[in-house]
Amino acid sequence: MTTTPVPDLNGGLEVPDHWRLGTAFVPKGRYLDSEFLGLELERLFPRTWLNACRHDEVERVGQYVNFEIGDQSVVVVRTEAGLKAYLNACRHRGTRLVNGQGRMAEFRCPFHAWRWNLDGSLKYQADAEHFVPRPAEEICLAECRIGTWGGWVFINLDGGAEPLEDFLDPLPERLDGFKLEDMRIAWYKSVILPANWKTALDAFIESWHVPGTHPQLLRPDKHATPPTITECRQYGSTFNELFRLHSRHADLFRYGPDGDSSKLRAGYRADPEAIYRNIEYSLRELGALYLKSDLAAAAELRITEGGDGPTGNAIYQQLRRQHARAAGIDYPELTDEQLKGAMYDWHVFPNSVFLIDMGCCLTYRARPNGGDPDSCIFDVQGLELPPADGLPTASPQIFGDWRDGNMGEILSQDFSNMSEVTAGMHSRGYDGHRLNTAQEMTIWNYHRAMDGYLFS
């Protein structure tokens, strides 16, 4: 496993001093300043490949999803010829053509009833004889670039941007074999958070916060009382991989470099009861990171000879595979090397997070909420490989206040931090993030990558 070297600090770009990154330091103005958000909306999001939707949301002809970021609205639609993406605006007076998601036979402007075919060509222009004749490209729907990988549909507003495959490197190679493209949306919630989109993102691209925010994850009884100093000290660390645009962090115990991880695992013995309780808790409070069949596998592990020994984890993984396939799930077959190179938590630049596991994936996406730097739209999806009887694609549940969304204990703990982080960053006594160089450089890395778009 190799890590792509990170370019030099700021790369010689002319970044204003008050936004300039330091060594493991990120100035707070990059989160709080309206001017900085304006640069992101003008130069970052229109020039990068953005995760717009999943394939199962647009798998039938006429199905569409309206994706919004800042003041831009893009509709992804399935046509007879495949997927298309259009800027969501009538070519007559600019009216937005669709909202949300659904299925349609044509685009129809709700203002003056102009109509377009799904391929973007003009179908009907009211009183066409009263208009100055114009070439077709001026009145057909304005198209933008679209690409797919792993079951995700990406859009790009920059005709000169690099190909999607190059932009995503190294994800396509690292995650090959996980059958991400076959997963479907099991559940989907979208909430408004009182925080900058990057503050929301930051909480999910490092797990060093687990003892402080989620102490119950370290305990067999799952009680969420404040962490002890001992628990903070004993928490197993993660390692970071930093790439040109993206980053990955994973558990050093399971997936770290061979020397470190082998040493950590030398005395490990599986605890079937702890495994079962952890899966039961995660499915109840998060609804993700495990399949329902994994709970059945963990239950069998408790009564399996050797389940509590040095080979207990290997037995459990075999049981996971057996129970998944018994449910008709096309479970992945992956080598240890593939697992070490792909698990667990990927930040997909600029604004998505993919938590990869066997047969399932938890995804986050953070977007600016209009022009307010202290507010964002945060989307959460639980993806799963379907069982034999299928898995219907869940429609998004949208909540103006995350507290109304029944988000479960884990996400509620994360979201509760958001307003406190935002308030603290506005303090005159705070000037920026001072980052842990072993645990939090995923945050610094994407800010560095952003500068290449904002200041080049």
N, C-alpha and C positions, 0 to 999 in steps of 0.2 A: 504494500500500500504506500503510495507516495502522495505528498501534499504539494499542490501547486504553490510555488513561491508567491508571496504577496508583494506587489510593486512597492517602490519606495513611498514613504510618507508624502501625501499630496501630489506626488509625481510631477513637481514643478509647475502645477497649475496656479493661476492667479486667484487664489481664494481670499476673500476679505478676512482681515485679521480676526474679527469677532466670530467668524464661522470656521476658522482654520483648525483642523484636527491637530492634537498634540500626541505625544507618545502615550498610548492607552488613555487618551482624554478626548471627550466629545463636548464641545461648548453647548450650553443649553439653548442658545438662540436657534440652533438647527431644529429644535422642537417647538419653540414658542413664537418665533418671529413670523408675522404674516408675510413678510417679503420672502422669506425662505420657502414657505409653502407656495407662494406664487411662482418661484423658480421651479419647484417640483412639478407643478401643474403645467408649466410651460415647456420645460426641457427634459424632465425625467420620465413621467408616465407616457407622454406621446412618443417617446423614442425607444421604449423598452417593450419586450413581449410580456403581455399581461394575461394572467389566468382569468378567463372570462366565464367559463362554465364547464360542465362535464358532458361527455358524449351522450350519456343516457338522457340528458335533458333536451337533446335535439336529434334524436335518432329517427324520427319519422318525418316525412316530407311535410313542410309547413310548420313544424315545431320551431319556436324561437325563444331566445332569452335576451332581454335587454340588460346590458352591462353598463353601469355608470361609474365614472371616476372623476371627481371634481365637477367641472361643468361640461364634460364630454359624455355622450351617450352613444353606445354602439350596440346594434342588434345583430346577434348571430342567428342564422336561420338555415334549416335544412332544405335544400332545393332538390329537384330531380337529378341535378348534376353533382350534388355534394354540398358541403358547407360553404356558406358565404357570410361575410360580415359587412354591414353598411353603417355609415354614420346616420344616426336616427333623427333625420330632419327632412321635412318636405322641401323639395327644390323650388317651391313656389313662394311661400312666406315663412319657411323655417319651422313650422309646427312639428313637435315631436309626434312620430307616427305610432309607436307602441310603447307600452309600459309593462313591467313585470315579465311574465313568460306565459306561453300558451301555444295555441296552434291556429293557423290561419291559411286561407287560400290565396290571399293577395295582401299587399300593403294598401291601406286606405287612409288618406288624410282626413281627420275628423273636422277640419275647418271648411275646406272647399270641395271635398270629395274626389280629389285627384287620386288615381290608383296606379300602382306599379305591380308588375309580376314579381314572383319570388326571385327571379334572376336579376332583378333591379331595373329592367327595362320599363319604360312608361307604357301603361296600359290604357289609361283614360285621362285626358286633360280637359277639364270643363271649359267650354267656349274657346276651344283651341284657335279658332279663326281670329280671335281678338288679341292674340299675342304675337309679338315679334318672333319670327321663325328663329330657332336656335338649334345648334347641333345637338345630337342625341346625348353626348357626354355632359351637357350642361343641365339636362332635365332628368336623366336617369339617376337612380340612387347612387350617392357617392360611396364607393367601395373602399375598404381598407384591408390590409393583409391579414391572413388567417393561417393558422397551422395547428397541428395536433401532435401530442405525444402523451403516452401513458393514460389515455382516456381523458386528458384535459384538452380543452380548446383554448388556444391563445390567440390574441389579436394584437396588432401593432399598427399605429397610426403613421409611422415613418416609412415611406417607400424605400428609403435607402438603408434601412437597418440591416444588420447581419442576419443570416438565416437562423431560424428557430433552433435547429440542431446545434449550431455553433454557440448560440446564446446560452443554451441549457447545459453545455459541457461542464462537469462530467456526469450529470445525472443519467442521461440515456444509457451509457455503458454501465455505470455502477448499479442501476436499478433494473437492469435487464433480467427477466426471469421471475419477477415478483407478480406478474400478471395484473399490473395496475390498470391496464387498458380494459380488463374484463370486470373491474369492480363497478358497483352501482351505489348511488346515494341512498343510504339507509335512513339518515335523518339530516336535517339542514335547518340551522337557525341563524338569523341575522339580527344583530343588536346595535344600538347606538351606545358608544362608550364615551365618557367625559375625559378624553385624552387624545393627544396627537396620535396619528396612525402609527408612528414609529415607536411611541411608548407602548402601545398595544403589541406591536410586533416584537419588541425587545423581550417581553415577558415569556415568549415562547421559543426563543432561539438560544436560551441558556437554561440549564436546570439547577444552577447553583443556588437558586432561591428556594429549592424544595424544603430544606429544614425550617426556614423562616416562614414560608407561606403555606406549605402543605406538610406539617410535621406528622400528620396521621399516616402519610405514605410510608413512613419509616417504622411504624408500629404495628404489631400483630392485631391489636384491638381496634385500630383505625380511629382512635380518639384524637380530636383536633385541638388539644390544649397547647399552650405555647411551648416551643421547643426548649429543651435544656441545652446548656453549653456542651455537654457530653455528646448529645445527638448531633449538634452542628459539627463537632470535631470528627465524629465517626462517619459522617456521610461520605459515601464513596464518590470520588470526583469523576468528572467527565473529561474528555479531550476534544479539542477543536481541530477541524480541518478547514483551512481558509483557501478559497479559490479566487479566480479573477473577479467573479461576480457573486457566486453563491458561497455557502458555507455548510458545514455539518458538525454537529456535536453528538457524541455518543458515550455510553457507559464504558469507562475505562476497564472495569472488571470483565465485561463480556466481550467487548469489541476493540479494546485498545491494542496498541502495538504489541507484538508477540512477547517481548521481554517483560513488559509491565503486566500485561493481562495474565500471562502464564504464572507469574509469581503470585498474583492476587488469587488465582483460582486453585492454587496447589492444595490448600486444605479445605476446599469447599465441599459441603454435603447438602443435598437438597432437603428442604423442609416442606413436605407435601401439604401440611396444614396451612403454612404461610402462603404457599403458592395458591391454594384454593381460595383463601380469604382475600388475597390481593386481586385475583380475577373477579371474584364475586363483587368486591367493592368497586372495581373499575367499571364493570358492566352496569352496576346500579347507579353510580354517581357520575359517570362520564359517558356511558353507552358506546365505548370505543376502545381501541387498542387490543381487544380480544374478540374472537368469535364466540357465539353461544356454545358452540361445540367444544371450545377450550375449557369451559367450566365442567363439562362432562368428563373431559380428559383429566382434569385436575382431581375430580372426585374419584376416578378410577386409580389415579396415582396413589391416593391415600391407602388403598387396600392392595397395592401391588408390591410384591417382594422386591426389595432393593430400591424402592421409591425414595427412601430416606438416606440413601448412600451416595458414594462418589459418582455413581452413574445415574443418579436419580433424574438429573436434568435431561440426559439423553433419552431415558425412558419416557419422560414427560413429552418431549418433542415427538417421539414416535406415536404416543397416544394422541397427541393433537392431530397428527396427520390421519390416523385411523378414524377418529371421530368426525373429522371434517369430511373425509371421503364417504363415510357412512351416511352423512347428510346430503351427499351429492355435490359437494363443493370441489371444484377443480383446484385442489391445493397445490401450491408451488413446490417444486423440487429444487432445492438450492444447496450449494456446497458451503462449507464453513468459510471459505475464502470470500464467496459472494456475500454472506451475511456480515462478515467483518468489514467489508468495503461499502456496505449499503445502510446498515442499521445505524442511526435510528431516527434522528431529527435533522431535517434538511431545511435551511432557509433558501427559498427559491427567489432570487432577486427579481424585482425589488420588494414585493409585498406579500408573498405567500410562504406558508410553512407546511411541510409534509412530514408527518410522523408515520414512518413505515413499519409495518409488522407483517407477520405471516397471514395472508388472506384478508388483511384489513389495513386501513389507513385513516388517520385523523388529520384533517386539513384546516388551516386557518388562513384567512385573507383579510388584510387591513387596508382600508381606503379612506382618504380624506372625506370628511363630511362637509361638502361645499367649501367655503373659504375660511372656515373657523379652524385655526391650528390646535384648539383645545377640544376637538370633537372628531370622532371617526366612526365609520361603519365597519363592523367586525363580523365576518362570516365564518361559521363553523360547520363542517360537514363530517359525518361519519360514513366512510366508504367500506363496502364489504364485497367479497366474492359471493355471488348468489348461490343458494342451495338448489337442489334438484327442482323444487317447486317454484323457483324464481324469486326475485326481490323487486317489488315495485319501486320506482324512483320517487323519493320523497320530495314534495314541494317545499320551498322555503317558508319557514315561520318567521315573521318579522316583528320585532319588538322595539318600540321607541325607548324603553327603559329595560336594561338587561335583567333587572330584578323581577320583571314579569315573565321571563322566559323559562323558568324552571330549569336552570342551567346545571344543577347538580353542585355538590360541595366543592369539587376541585376548581371548576371554572369560576364559581362564585368567589372563591378566595382570590383568584387572579384578578377578576374584574373589580373586586373591592379595593385592590391596591391602586387601581388606575387614577382615581380622583386624588388620592393622597400623593402619588408621584407628581401629578400635574401641579397640585397646590405647592408642593415642596420646591419644584423647579422654578416657580415664580418668586420664591423668596430672594431677597437681596443678598442673603448669606450663601446662596448657591450659585456657582458659575458654570458647572458642567459635570458630566459623568467621569469619574476616575475608576477605570475598569481593571478587574482582575485579569492579569495577562495570561492565566492558564484557563480560566472559565468563561470569560466574557468578551473575548476578542472577536467573536462572531458579530457583535454589535459594531465595534470599530471598523470591521472589514467592510460591511455594507455601506457605511458612511464614506469610506474611502472610495468605494466603487461609484457611489452617487456623484462624487465630485467630478468624475470623468464625464458625466452627462451635464452637470450643472454649470461647470466652469471651463469647458473646452470650447 
